């Protein structure tokens, strides 16, 4: 205030650093604005502009701070010849000033109303005192009622607080359960994927054993069926776990291509899990050439160009596809 900027600046900067360290953004905004005033007084306009812009952002919802800084921004933009920005911040200053005045008027009105209510209550109290002097029993009854009302109010408050706490704990519990469910689903999908990858080796083993031991074939066929999604029941189990693990995957596909057939959904999911054509064919119980044809049809459904990679698109698909 005495224009002793050389002495003031280190103190204000120390205050700014302390405010930022402890997350006191309103104090930080005040310190930043004070530094900008020093820069403005020393005709360092660009530095002052940056300081006020930062203070404007830090003030957040602080109406009085916004009011002061918006006026300073209007002045400095006018000084720099940026009249559009100057007009913008002068308009903001006018809006904040109107809101500030409205808020002050409401507060004054509330104070006046409180004073009126207080006077009414004081008058009623005086009347009550006169009545109490004459009727001690009535005074005792009134005090008892007031005490009961206070107890009821405390009980209601505590009940509301406990109810809010329980609701918050319930939400947190649901969130933790949802996270556990997603984690469990991803582990299940990982297991499905590993089992599918093993099916290729089982196929080769089945071919070799069938050529040497006729009685071993059926056992391997039963093992192989445990790793495939040929049956509707097996696909539904897989689909349920897949949706839990990757909830945004199918909505993103539908956003892109509309409703997909069950076969297209199966193929897209297995590509997303980065299985190759051989593994997909073994999992779905179809020929490897059929997988290639199905991929071409799916690529057309998704409106991908010849240069686009279907595998890359499906492995990198994310919730942003929903926008």
Secondary structure as UniProt FT lines:
FT   HELIX           5..21
FT   TURN            22..23
FT   HELIX           25..41
FT   TURN            42..43
FT   HELIX           45..58
FT   TURN            59..61
FT   HELIX           63..80
FT   HELIX           83..134
FT   HELIX           136..212
FT   TURN            214..216
FT   HELIX           217..225
FT   TURN            226..227
FT   HELIX           232..245
FT   TURN            247..248
FT   HELIX           249..257
FT   HELIX           262..272
FT   TURN            273..274
FT   HELIX           277..284
FT   HELIX           288..301
FT   TURN            302..303
FT   TURN            306..307
FT   HELIX           310..316
FT   HELIX           319..322
//
